[in-house]
């Protein structure tokens, strides 16, 4: 079980390696979650790695706050703020990352 969780987190991180540089190339929910985990939204107020995990577990960091940060950082178009399904997907992935980190 532990290996499958670590493998899942590794896969999520690998998918995030080929991220577009600007909002013109839309990111998917996994890529946005990886940006957050990797600390690439730090200047927008979302800390990465263990701080992100703590924030997700305490519900201080949500899919909504990560999408807002990605929009503010020019990584997503403003229309992403109106996409409830996208925000929900980001939230689900963040929770998967947090659960995986606490189960390892």
N, C-alpha and C positions, 0 to 999 in steps of 0.2 A: 504494500500500500504506500509506504513511504517513498519507494523508488518511483512509483507511478505519479505521485504528486510532484516530486522533484522533476521528473521528466516532463510533466505538463507545464510547469513553470519555465523550464528550459526552452520548451517549444514556443511558449508565448514570447519569451525574450528574443529568440531567434527570428520570429516573424517580425518583430519590431526593428530589426537591423536595417531593413530597406525602407526607411521612412522618407516620405516626400518632404521637401524643405519648406513649402509654403501651403497656404490654404487652398490654392488653385488646384492642387492635387489632394483630393479628399482622403482623409485617413479613415480606417475602419475602427470599430470599438476596441479591438485587440491592440491596435497600434497606439491609440490614444491612452489606453491603460498602461502600455509599456512605456510611453513617454513619461507618464506620472511615476511609475516604479523606478525608472532610471534617473529620476531627479531632473528631467529636462523641463519641468514646469516650476522649478524652484523659484525663479524670479517672479512668477505669478502667484506664489504663496502655497504651492503644493510641494512639500518635501518628499524625497524619494526613499527607497529601500525600507529599512525598519521603521523610519518615521511615517512613511506612507501606510505601512501595515498597521501601526498603532492608530493612526488617524482613521483608517477604515474600520478597525475593530471598535473604536470609540464613537463611530459615526460622525466624526468631525470632517472626514473626507468622504464625499459621496460622488456618484456618477455626475450629478449636477455640478458640483464644485470643480471637478476635473474638466468637464466640458467647458465650463465658464473660463477656466484658466487657459485651456487650449485655444479658445477663441481670442482671449486677451493677448495671448502670445503669438497670434497670427497663424496658428497651426490648423485651425478649423474656421470655416465660414460662419458668420453670425446665425445663419439658418439652422445650424446644429443645435442652437439653444431652444428651438421650437420642436425638435424631433424627440418626442417622448420615448419612442422605441430605442433610438440610438443611445439616449441617456440611460435608459434601463439596462441596455446591454453593457455599457461601460460599468455601471454599478455592479452588475453580476460578475463581470471579469475581475473587478477590484476585489470583490468578496472572495472569489476563487483564489486569487493571489494571496490574500490575507490568510485564508484557511490553510493553504499550502505551506505558507511560511510558519504558521503556528504548529502544524503537524509534523514538521521536520525535526 
